[in-house]
Amino acid sequence: MNSSTSSSDTAFGRCLKACFVTLGLGALLILALMMAVDPYDSGRFGWLGIEGVTDKIALTANASRARDPHFDSAIFGNSTGQLLNPAELSPATGARFVQLVAPGADPSGHLAILDFFLRHHPHVGALVITLDDPWCVHGLAPPPRNSFPFWLYGGNTLEYAGRLFSWSAIDRLAQRIAIGLGGRQRMNPDGFWSYEEVWPPGERQPVIAPQQEPPPFTGKVSDVFPVEALLGDAIRKLPADVPVVLLVPPTFYTIVPHPGSQAAAEHEACTTAFKRIVAGRPHSNFIDYRVDNALTRDPANFADLIHYRAKIARKMEVGIAASLRLGEAAKIDF
């Protein structure tokens, strides 16, 4: 090997080493910036003290709201609980509600957000949890990969730090820096957003389709609901004086289970199971709003078969407030 080749190899080695050192230092600087800003406002880092997020995705934005000390009470569930307004419930109950619904999440995701909220609130005012069909499954299927950010709500700080190296985190980093510099306003701290902004009243409503009466059902249905057991375990860990309202959201009357059908038997079994969680608990109640009545027969009260409008939401808030005052003795006018 001649001297020129040796010199060339040495120079290449120095260049390669310099590249790796530069990349390493760049990664450390990015990580330091991420930790200083805390792009998801999770409370794990955030040394700059920036408050709030402009994140429009509830699955990730809820981490910021769920740890906010200005609130002591929360609403959980899917988009079927989204129209319940903290600004209506808080003055009616004396509690300080935040909206923590997560559209598109399954019960395991809602339970993760509930656990995160409870870890950050040693003193809880009240809990309201909306229970739609996925809560009544008889088995627990593993959630699809990357369907819910469990890493954001879990207790593993190292895993959370590893997730900061992503385009999603960088996008939220820019949003949080803009909030800190005064260039952007944080989103509503109580988390409320009305889907009627997208589906204005009068522009969208369910179509009344012909109904076929299902055959009578005389068999038995399972009374085992694994998600009910998980929720029950979480609720029983709370002090007895923490009020809990569980509610089944209303649907358009055409998909309310027909009396005597297998769907009705399944619904009754699930209702019975979840009622046990709050039975006898002070200032707590189970409310089944999935009924066939004048409200649920009016298409103007729905955006689609499962998403009700503000008129129904206001009626539900009255029932929730009454339940938080009187518990199972509350008279629910719906």
C-alpha positions in Angstrom: 0.0 0.0 0.0 1.5 3.4 -1.0 1.5 6.5 1.1 -1.1 8.3 -0.9 -3.6 5.4 -0.4 -2.9 5.4 3.3 -3.4 9.1 3.6 -6.7 8.9 1.7 -8.0 6.1 4.0 -7.0 8.1 7.1 -8.8 11.2 5.8 -11.9 9.2 5.0 -11.9 7.7 8.5 -11.7 11.2 10.0 -14.5 12.4 7.8 -16.7 9.5 8.7 -16.0 9.9 12.4 -16.8 13.6 12.1 -20.1 12.8 10.4 -21.2 10.4 13.2 -20.2 12.8 15.9 -22.2 15.6 14.2 -25.2 13.3 13.8 -25.0 12.3 17.5 -24.7 15.9 18.7 -27.6 16.9 16.4 -29.7 14.1 17.8 -28.9 15.2 21.4 -29.7 18.8 20.6 -33.1 17.8 19.1 -33.8 15.6 22.1 -32.9 18.4 24.5 -35.2 20.8 22.6 -38.0 18.2 22.6 -37.6 17.6 26.4 -37.5 21.4 27.1 -40.7 22.0 25.1 -42.5 18.6 25.7 -44.4 18.5 22.4 -47.4 16.7 23.8 -47.5 18.6 27.1 -47.4 15.3 28.9 -45.9 16.8 32.1 -42.8 14.5 31.9 -40.5 17.3 30.8 -41.5 20.7 29.5 -38.9 22.8 31.3 -39.9 26.0 29.5 -43.3 26.1 31.2 -45.4 26.4 28.0 -49.1 25.8 28.8 -51.5 23.9 26.6 -51.6 22.6 23.0 -53.1 23.4 19.7 -53.3 19.7 18.8 -56.6 19.0 17.1 -56.3 15.2 17.6 -58.0 14.3 20.9 -56.0 11.0 21.2 -52.9 13.0 21.8 -54.2 16.4 23.0 -56.0 14.7 26.0 -52.6 14.2 27.7 -52.3 17.9 28.2 -55.9 18.4 29.4 -56.0 15.3 31.6 -53.2 16.6 33.8 -54.5 20.2 34.0 -54.9 21.1 37.7 -57.6 23.6 36.9 -60.0 20.6 36.5 -61.0 18.0 39.0 -63.7 16.1 37.0 -63.8 14.6 33.6 -66.0 13.2 30.8 -64.7 10.0 29.1 -65.8 8.0 26.1 -66.1 8.0 22.4 -67.5 10.7 20.1 -71.0 9.7 21.4 -70.1 11.7 24.5 -68.5 14.6 22.7 -71.4 17.0 22.8 -71.5 16.9 26.6 -70.2 20.4 27.5 -68.0 21.0 30.5 -69.2 24.7 30.5 -72.7 23.4 31.1 -71.9 20.7 33.6 -69.4 22.6 35.8 -71.8 25.4 37.0 -74.6 22.9 37.4 -72.6 20.6 39.6 -69.9 22.8 41.3 -67.3 20.5 39.8 -64.7 21.6 37.3 -65.1 19.4 34.3 -62.8 18.7 31.4 -63.7 16.9 28.2 -61.5 13.8 27.6 -63.5 11.9 25.0 -61.3 10.2 22.4 -63.2 9.6 19.1 -62.1 6.4 17.4 -60.5 4.8 20.5 -61.8 1.6 22.0 -62.4 1.0 25.8 -58.8 0.1 26.4 -57.8 3.6 25.2 -60.5 5.3 27.3 -59.3 3.4 30.4 -55.7 4.5 29.7 -56.8 8.1 29.6 -58.8 7.6 32.8 -55.8 6.1 34.5 -53.6 9.0 33.4 -56.2 11.5 34.7 -56.4 9.7 38.1 -52.6 9.6 38.4 -52.5 13.4 38.0 -55.6 14.2 40.3 -55.2 12.8 43.8 -58.5 14.5 44.6 -61.2 13.8 42.1 -64.5 15.7 41.9 -66.6 13.5 39.6 -66.4 11.1 36.7 -68.8 10.8 33.7 -68.2 7.8 31.4 -70.2 7.2 28.2 -70.6 3.5 27.4 -71.3 2.6 23.8 -71.4 -0.8 22.1 -67.6 -1.7 22.3 -67.9 -1.7 26.1 -70.3 -4.6 25.9 -68.1 -7.1 24.1 -67.7 -10.6 25.6 -64.0 -10.9 24.8 -60.9 -8.7 24.7 -59.2 -8.6 21.3 -55.7 -7.1 21.2 -55.9 -3.6 19.9 -54.6 -3.0 16.3 -51.0 -1.8 16.2 -50.5 1.9 16.4 -54.2 2.5 16.9 -53.9 4.3 20.2 -50.9 6.1 21.8 -50.6 4.0 24.9 -47.0 5.2 25.2 -48.3 8.7 25.8 -50.5 7.7 28.8 -48.3 5.0 30.3 -45.7 5.4 33.0 -42.6 4.6 30.9 -40.7 7.8 30.5 -38.0 6.2 28.5 -40.5 4.9 25.9 -42.1 8.3 25.8 -38.7 9.9 25.1 -38.1 7.4 22.3 -41.3 8.5 20.6 -40.1 12.1 20.4 -38.1 11.3 17.3 -41.0 11.4 14.9 -42.6 13.8 12.4 -45.7 13.9 14.6 -43.7 15.0 17.6 -41.8 17.6 15.5 -45.1 19.1 14.2 -46.4 19.4 17.8 -43.0 20.8 18.8 -43.6 23.7 16.4 -47.1 24.2 17.7 -46.0 24.4 21.3 -43.1 26.8 20.5 -45.6 29.0 18.7 -47.8 29.0 21.8 -44.8 29.9 24.0 -43.8 32.8 21.6 -47.4 34.1 21.5 -47.9 33.3 17.8 -50.7 30.8 18.4 -53.5 30.5 20.9 -53.8 27.2 22.8 -57.0 25.2 22.2 -59.9 25.4 24.6 -58.5 24.2 27.9 -61.6 22.2 28.8 -61.4 20.2 25.5 -64.9 20.9 24.3 -65.4 20.9 20.5 -68.9 20.5 18.9 -69.1 18.4 15.8 -72.1 20.6 14.9 -69.5 23.0 13.5 -68.9 20.4 10.8 -72.5 19.0 10.7 -74.7 22.1 11.2 -78.3 21.5 12.4 -80.6 21.1 9.4 -77.8 20.0 7.0 -77.4 16.4 8.0 -79.7 13.9 9.7 -80.4 10.2 9.6 -82.7 8.6 7.1 -85.7 6.7 8.4 -85.4 3.3 6.9 -88.0 0.5 7.0 -87.6 -1.7 10.1 -87.9 -5.4 10.1 -89.1 -7.0 13.4 -86.5 -9.5 14.5 -87.5 -13.0 15.5 -88.3 -13.6 19.2 -85.3 -14.6 21.3 -85.7 -17.2 24.0 -82.1 -18.2 24.6 -79.5 -17.0 27.1 -76.8 -14.5 26.6 -73.4 -14.3 28.3 -73.2 -12.0 31.4 -69.4 -11.8 31.2 -68.1 -8.5 30.0 -64.3 -8.1 30.5 -64.2 -4.4 30.0 -66.8 -4.0 32.8 -64.5 -5.8 35.1 -61.6 -3.5 34.2 -63.7 -0.4 34.7 -65.1 -1.8 38.0 -61.5 -2.4 39.3 -60.6 1.2 38.5 -63.7 2.7 40.1 -63.4 0.6 43.3 -59.9 2.0 43.9 -61.4 5.5 44.2 -62.6 6.9 47.5 -66.2 6.1 48.2 -67.2 9.7 48.1 -66.1 10.3 44.4 -69.3 10.4 42.3 -69.4 8.4 39.2 -72.1 8.5 36.5 -72.1 5.8 33.8 -74.4 6.4 30.8 -75.4 4.7 27.6 -75.7 7.4 25.0 -78.9 7.7 22.9 -79.2 6.6 19.3 -81.7 7.2 16.6 -84.7 5.0 17.4 -84.2 2.7 14.3 -81.2 1.1 16.0 -82.6 0.8 19.5 -82.8 -2.9 20.3 -86.3 -4.3 19.6 -88.0 -5.7 22.8 -87.8 -9.4 22.9 -84.9 -9.6 20.5 -81.4 -11.1 21.1 -80.0 -7.5 20.8 -82.3 -6.4 23.6 -81.2 -9.3 25.7 -77.6 -8.5 25.1 -78.2 -4.8 26.0 -80.0 -5.8 29.2 -77.2 -8.1 30.3 -74.6 -5.4 29.7 -76.7 -2.8 31.5 -77.1 -5.1 34.5 -73.3 -5.7 34.6 -72.3 -2.0 34.5 -75.0 -1.0 37.0 -73.2 -3.1 39.6 -70.2 -0.8 39.4 -72.1 2.2 40.8 -74.9 0.5 42.7 -75.0 1.9 46.2 -72.2 4.4 45.5 -73.1 7.8 46.9 -74.0 10.5 44.3 -73.5 8.0 41.5 -75.9 6.6 38.9 -76.3 4.5 35.8 -78.4 6.1 33.1 -79.6 4.3 30.0 -80.4 6.9 27.3 -80.7 4.4 24.6 -84.5 4.4 24.4 -87.3 4.8 21.8 -89.1 8.0 22.6 -90.2 11.3 21.0 -86.7 12.8 21.2 -85.0 9.8 19.6 -87.7 9.6 16.9 -87.0 13.1 15.6 -84.4 13.1 12.8 -83.7 16.7 13.6 -82.1 15.7 16.9 -79.4 13.6 15.2 -76.6 14.1 12.8 -76.5 10.3 12.0 -77.7 7.2 13.7 -75.4 7.6 16.8 -74.4 11.3 17.0 -77.1 13.3 18.7 -77.5 17.1 18.6 -77.3 19.8 21.2 -81.0 19.6 22.2 -80.4 16.1 23.4 -77.0 16.8 25.0 -78.5 19.6 27.1 -81.2 17.1 28.4 -78.5 14.6 29.2 -76.5 17.2 31.2 -79.5 17.9 33.3 -79.7 14.2 34.1 -76.0 13.9 34.9 -76.2 16.9 37.2 -79.2 15.5 39.0 -77.4 12.1 39.4 -74.3 13.8 40.9 -76.6 15.5 43.4 -79.0 12.7 44.3 -77.4 9.5 43.0 -79.8 6.7 42.1 -82.7 8.6 43.5 -82.4 11.2 40.7 -85.4 11.6 38.5 -84.2 11.5 34.9 -86.6 13.3 32.5 -85.6 12.4 29.0 
